[in-house]
Amino acid sequence: MSFRGGNLVTGTAEDHAMRVIMATLDGIRALQKLKNPFLNEMKIGGASSKSALIGTFGSRNRLSYTILGDRVNLADRLKSSVSHCQTSNLFCDLTQKLKSSCDHFLW
């Protein structure tokens, strides 16, 4: 799992959605260029836009810097649905709405 933004989010929601989409596509291209047989199982599949809790969570004995929230769970479900939908990427409805005017993508 990866996430973009955190405390450094700048720009509009539309800008952020475009950066998420482009990061997904850039990651796919990078994996294709590697052509490493050990990385064949690596896939980039789901992306979601919206607010999430970002920070260090856990107990005094075990802390983890991570993200939490409904949209994080949605991104995981999208990733899990990629093979069922016979596609390579799935984006949430909000990401699609934020970038629906973009001519670069076929939705």
N, C-alpha and C positions, 0 to 999 in steps of 0.2 A: 504494500500500500504506500502511496505517496500523496502528498497534498501540496497545494500551492496557496500562497498567501500568508496566513498567520498574522503576525503583528505588522507585516509590511504591505498589506493590501492597499493599493492605490488605484485610482480610476473608477470608472462606473462598473455596474454589474455586468453590462454588455462587454466591456473591455476584459473583465475577469473571465467571463464565459469563453471569449475568443482565445484568451491565453490558455485556458484549460484544454480546449479543443486542439489548439496547435501543439501543446506539450504532449498530448496523447499521440498525435500523428507523428511528431518528431521522435518520440520514444519507439514507435513501431518501426519507423525507418531505420533507426539506430540498431534495433535488434535484427532487422533484415540484413544490414550491412555486415554484422558480426559473423553470421553463418557459422556459428560455433555449435557443434552437435550437442554439447552439454547444456546449451541455452535453448534448445528447441522447445522445451516445455514452458518457457517464459512467454507470457502473453500480457498485453495491455488491453483491458476489455471494458471497463465501466467508468463513467465519470458523472458526477453530480455537482450541481451548483446550489449554494445557499450557505447560510451561516452554520457554524459548528463550534463546539467548545474546543479550544486548543490550549494545551498547557501540560504541566507536569501533574500526573494523577497517580494515586496509589497510597501506600502506607510509608511509614518511616523506614521500614526495612526494604521496601521495593518500590521505587518510583519509576515512572515511565513518561517520556514526553510523547504525547499522542493526540489524536482528535477523537471526539465523541459527538454523537448526535444522530438524529433520524436520517439526515442526508448521507452520513457515512455508511449507515446500514443500507440505504438505498443503492449507493455506489457498489457495495459488495454484492447485493442481489443482482444488479445489472451485469456485473462481471460474471457471476455464476450463470446468467441466462444467455450469454453470448453464443455458446455452442448450440443450445436449444433453438435459438432464433436463426442459426446458420449465418452468422455475420461475424465481423472481427471486432466491432465496437458498438457499445450502446451508451447513449447519453440520456440523462433524465429530461423530462418534459420542460423543466424550467430552463435548462441550458439551450434546448432547441428553440424555445420561445424568445430567449434573449438574443439568439443569433439567427432567427428565421429569415431576416432580411439579407443575410450574407449570401452572395452568389457563389462562394467558393465550395459550398457543400450541398450535397443532395440529401435531403432529409427523408 
